[in-house]
């Protein structure tokens, strides 16, 4: 991606459906033999990977229009999610719960580590074991068996999004009551619970730290509208602030962005919320802030890289503490190549500003880091080339087109 910076972004844009809501929701199709119809599905590489995984297990998928898909798993024909698939998209590990609940057996590759951290799946495994599954780890695979899972009360050592989703999907067809304590509260977990409830599941407390699931005999088909992507919305809000422009994000899920709005206002951006969405503008210099990433409703780790790019433009010293992933500052050395002044100490990065960023060839290391580099390119002098943008396509739909519609000089160059 080639960006020529220095132009304030102006205009209105709409965000796509949420990637992180869509992925577990697609896996829920395994829980019934009836069709699931999903609307507002983002056309992303990860979504296509998830559908290919499900088709390999026996699903049929039919795109009704550009953003609506009908999925049906009439019969589960295979029980394995291979390493080749899981390593490309670790979110596919949440196939374990629904497959085990539906068929009583599953063989799923463990995802292994990734650029941002070790990302173990011990909480997923402990939770599903607590529901009575017999689980063995063999040859890099989780092999699970259960005649019928049984409800249990379990505590998550930390409110893992993926573990909450996996356990929830295992528990909906279990015998009796499951209580997940210290559950993740993310909007994506809530959206999955909405779909499962529409399929006939009995779930209460989604969005709180205690989720209760009363198992049922069977689930039926359903139709569901995926929530808008709060991380894409947050990224575009930062784009308006870093370029000193004025952008309205029409369908931004503002109720899910309180922490983001608060930090942008603290840094000097003007943020107005109305029933159309959110409008972000900035004319005054940016102010330094302290930022700590936390589980929802705290500040999302998936917007940390974007905010780091913004804070290189603040008049003073900001401090960012990453509490979720142990290796999520890979974008910082690339920002330093553009002239940013950032010092990293363990989980903390000290960002001194205001740095005059100059365009340079930089390399994306993961999805959100790539967005951070593109935002820095929008604020930099001259030209920035961001390579490995395949990371970006995993989580942002037609981002270059959306930014161009707001006046950015950005184009995709084949690598
Ligand atoms: C989800 O990942 C998101 N991915 C991530 O977004 C997001 O960063 C993360 O939640 C936190 O908000 C999807 O929803 C597909 P976790 P997930 O389990 O579920 C540790 C993006 O950019 N942990 O909540 O994998 C883990 O190592 C992606 O879109 C265990 O120790 O995150 C991490 O430190 C990146 N054992 C912390 O918990 C476990 O069994 C939070 O991870 C599970 C997790």
Boltz pocket constraint, residues with backbone or C-beta under 6 A from the ligand:
constraints:
  - pocket:
      binder: B
      contacts: [[A, 19], [A, 20], [A, 21], [A, 23], [A, 91], [A, 117], [A, 118], [A, 119], [A, 120], [A, 121], [A, 122], [A, 123], [A, 124], [A, 125], [A, 158], [A, 159], [A, 160], [A, 161], [A, 162], [A, 163], [A, 184], [A, 188], [A, 301], [A, 302], [A, 323], [A, 324], [A, 325], [A, 326], [A, 367], [A, 368], [A, 395]]
      max_distance: 6.0
